[in-house]
Structure formats: structure tokens, C-alpha cells
């Protein structure tokens, strides 16, 4: 049986993982398991930017995927970037198995606002569904509220739902039947 594996990286709060597992199972209709992997964050750290190269972490994550992996999602607590962008909330292998999200820029504290655990959990779920949607070959969606809407700023995440629109749902469901 294929699984979606969730891999905590750099000790994200474990109380977020239960709700995340439930949301992923509901959205992608696959069983979800947690997996512990040794991800070498030091090798992905860019001293000049004081951030972590998400592509390098994603590659490590994909290489550690068990044979029964349908999808693998790394959940990190570090600031991520790709060379052409100042930061990213996550990254995914388009049409592949791997995705990565970070809680770092989802936290209201970063923006000078009070800690809000519920909002952080909601943002994590939305971005995880978004990135895993890319692994199903989905591009950014223009349907208002769809989790696959592009998110340049954290406020963009707050404007979308934790659901995919019917068209994106059909593509995910079609992918399962292949």
C-alpha cells in the first residue's frame, strides 16, 4: 500500500503533525505515516543568506523515501530559499514524490504579531496541501480559495482554504487511478 510520509525536520512542534496527517489523508485519500530521517541541514545552509537551500533539503528527502512511498513531505522549522527568490514557504518536485514546507515564515511572530498556534497550524496545512498538489503535477490554480493558489506573502495563504477546487480534485483523483 502506498503512503504519504511526513518527515519532521529540525524538530517542528509535534502537536501540529496530528492535524496535518488528518488533513492530508482527507485531501489525498492515502494513509499517512510519520518517518524519521537524518537530513543534513548543515550542507544546505547558506552562510551569506543565513537561510537553508530548500532544493538541497528536498533532494535529500526524496533520496530517503521508503519503497512504499506515494509522496513524502518534509516539515521543517528553518528559513528556506531557492537562489532566485528571497524566501519560499516550501518547494515541491512537480509531478514527483517529494515536497517540503517550513513553519518558519508561517509564524506570526516573524511579522511582529503575537504567537497564534491555530493560525500557524492552518497555514501549515494549507501550504502542505499546496506543495503536495504540485507533486501531482498541478500548477498554480486561479480558482478563488483553492489551496493551489499562489502564495507570495503569508497573507495570501490566509486568503485561501485548506481544500482544493473541483478541477484540482479531479486531477488528483485521476492520478490515483493511473
N, C-alpha and C positions, 0 to 999 in steps of 0.2 A: 504494500500500500504506500502510495506517495504521501509525503508530509511537507508542510511548511515548517521549517525550523527557525526559531528565534534565537539569536546568539547575543547575549548581553556582552557589551564591550566597555571596559573602563568603568565597571560597576554602576550602571544606571540603577535607579531605585527599583527594587524587585516588586514593589506593590503596584507598579504600572503594568507589569507583564501579564498578570491575570486578565485584566480588562482588554489589553491588546490582543491576547490569544483569542478571547471570545469574539472580538470584532473581526479578526482575520478569518476565523473559522466561519462566521456568518457571511462575510463578503465573498470569500473564495471557495466555500464549501469543501474544504480539505481539512483533515485533522492537523492540529498544531502541536508541536513539541518544542521544548527548550533544549538547547545544545550548548555545551561549554567547549570553547575553543581557545587555543592560545593565539591571539592576534598580536603581532609585534607592532605596537603603536609607535615605538621609538623610530622604526625605519620609515614611518610615514610622516614624521614630524618635520616641519619646515621652520627652522630657527628664525629666519628672516621675517616670516609672516606670523610666527607664533600660532600656527594652525596645523591641522593634520590633512594630508592629501587623501581625499575620500577615495579616489580611484585606486590608490595603493592598498588601502584597507579593504576595499571591495574585492580586489583580486585575491587577497589572502583568504577572505571569507569564502569565495567561490571554490578555491582550492581545497578547503576543509569540508566541503559538503559531503555528507554520507551518501551511499549509493541510492537510498530510497528518497532522496530529496526531490520534491517538486519545485520548491522555492526555498531560498534561505535569506533571512532578513537579519542583518546586524543592527543592534540598537546601541549606539554609543552615547557617551556623555562628554564628548570633546568637540571643539570648534572645527568644522570641516570646510575645505575649499577644493576647487579644481582650478588649475592655473589660469583659466580665462575669466573666472569670477571671483569676486571678493570673498564670498562665502556661499555655502549651499546648506539647505536643510537636510538633504540626502542625495543619493545617487543610485541609479539602477542600471543593470545590464539590459538594454532594450531587447526584448524577445528571448532573454536568457533566464538564468535561475537566481541571480544574485541581486540583492538590494541592500542599501544601508541608509539609516536615518540617525540623526543626532538630536538629543534633547537640549543641547547647549543653547541654540538660538530660539528654542521654543519656550524658554523660561522667561516669564515676565520680569524677573529681577534684572535681566540683562538690559532691559529698556527703562530701568529706573522705577519700575512699578512694584507693588507688593507681590510677594510669592503667592501663586494661585495654583495649587496642586491639581484641581479639577480641570482648569483651562490647559495646563501643561499636558495632562493625560489625554484630553480631547485633541489637542494639536498633534500629539504623538500618534494617535490612532489615525487621524486624517492623513498625515504625511506617510505613515507606513502603508496605508491602502494606496495612496498616490504612487509611491515608489514601486510597490509590488505590481500595480497596474501596468507600469512600464515593462515589467518582466513578461507580461502577457502580450507585449507588442503594442500596447496602447500609447498614443501620443497625447499631448495636452488636449483637453476637451473644452469646447466653448459653451457647453450646456450649463446655464447658471446653477451653482450649487454642487455640481459633480465634483467628487473628490479628485478627479484628474484635471481640474482647473489648474493653471499655472500659479505658482506662488513665489513671487519675488520678495515680498515682505511678509512678516508674521501676520499682519492684518489681513492679508489675502487668505491665509489659512483659516482665520476666524470667520471669513465670509462664506466658506464652502462647508458642505456637510461631510459626514463620515460614510456617505453612500456614493455609489457610482450611478450614473444615469442609466436608463434602459438600454441605450445603444452600447455603452461600455460594458454593461452587464452581459449583453448578448455576445460580445466578443470574448469575454472571459469564459462564459459558459461554452461557447463554441470551441475554445481552446481545450477545455476539459474533455470534449468528445473526440478530439483528434487522436 
